[in-house]
């Protein structure tokens, strides 16, 4: 299957929001396309994230969203690969790997030291994909969250 990867802009907001909603549903969240669309629009308008879309058959079929972070030991910028999703009808065609590869290229283009990510232990797809894409599992750290 032929597909291309492009950097998303505001003109891609509707398609991106549709995929983002499916991604959130995958993580057991209630569907809310409009709220997700507003969230993505704010990220794009404020340059708070960079999103790349996979385009196949004339439509967006996958995306990756990256947030800028800074690494305390390397003293350099790095990217958090926060969100990665491919529509179920297009899985198994190399799109996830292509989105990750484009994220790695983005690190080079922005002089970042690398990518980091976290995923649920139950995400079998991701936990098989990331090592194949040369990510190293970090079993030394515990991740904690505080929510207000």
N, C-alpha and C positions, 0 to 999 in steps of 0.2 A: 504494500500500500504506500502510495506517495503522500507525504505530508511535509509541511514546513513549520519552522519555529519562528515566531515573530514577537517582538516586544509589544506588549499591550499598551494602548493609550485610552483616553476617554471615549474615543470612537468605538472601542471594543467592549464598553462597559456592560451592555445588555447580555452579550454572549458570555462574558466572563462571569457575570452575576449568576447566570443559569448554571454554569459548571460549579461555581462556588457553593450554590445551594445544594447541589447533589453531593458535593464533598462534605458539607456540614451534616447532611442526612446520613452519610456513611458513618459519621462519628456520633450518631444517635441524637442529633439536634432537630428541633422542629423546623420544617420548611418555612422560610421567610425571605423570599427573593428580594423584596423591596428593601428590607433592612440590610441584607447582605450587599445589595447594590450601593446603598448609601455608605456603608462601611468601606467598600472598595473605592468608591469615588473619592472619599476623604483621604484615603491612603495615597491615591494617585495625585490628587490636587496638591497635597502637602509634601509630595516626594518622600513619603514614609515607607514605601515599598516599591519593588520592581517586580513586574509580572510578565511572564513569557507564556504565550499561547501556542499550542500545537493546532495547526489548521490542516484538515483533511476533508476532501469532498466539499470544499467551499465553506466549511463551518469550523468553529472552535470545538475541539474534541478533548482537550486536556490543557492543564495549566500548572505552573509552578509560581509561587509567590515567595519573594526573598525580602528579608528585613536586615538593615545594616546594624551590626554589633561591633564591639571592639574587644580584642583578645588581650587579657591582662598579662600574659607571659610573653607573647610575641610583640606586644605593643604595636599592634596593627589592626586595621579594619578587617572584619570577617563578615560573612553573610549567614544569617539563619535561614535555612531552607524550611520555612514554616509550613507551607501547604503544597502538596503535590497530588494531582488527581487526573485520571484519565477516565473518560466515559466508559462504562462497562462494555459497550459495543465495539470499542476500539482497543481494548487491552490485548496484550500478547503480540503487539505489532512493533514493539521497540520505541513507542512514544515516550514512555516514562524515562527510559535510558537517554533518549534524545533531549528531553527537558532537563535532566540532571547534567548531561554534557554541556548544554547551553548555560546552565548555572555555573559550571566550572569555568567556562569561557568568560562569563561575566566577572568572575573573580580576577581573572587575568586582565580584563579590560579596565577594571576599577582598582587595580593594585591591592586587592584584598588577599589575606594569607590563606583563606580557605572557606569551607562551608561547615556548618554544624547543623544537626537536626536531632529531634527526638520523635519517637513514635510509640504508640501503645504496644505493650508486650503481646497483645492479642492481634496486632496487625500483621498477619502472616505474609501478606503480599509485600509490604514494605520491609519486613524483617528478612525476607529472602532477597529483595531487590537491592538494598543498600550495600551489603557486602559485595555483591556482584559488580557494583559501581565503584568499588575501591574505598568505601567508607569503612572505618575501623570502629568496632564496637568498644565503647568505653564503659567497662564494668566497674570502674573505680569510684564513680560519682553517683550520688543519689540526687535526684531532681525533686525539689520541693516547690509547692505553690502556696501563695497566700492570696486569697481573694477577699475583697472588701464586701 
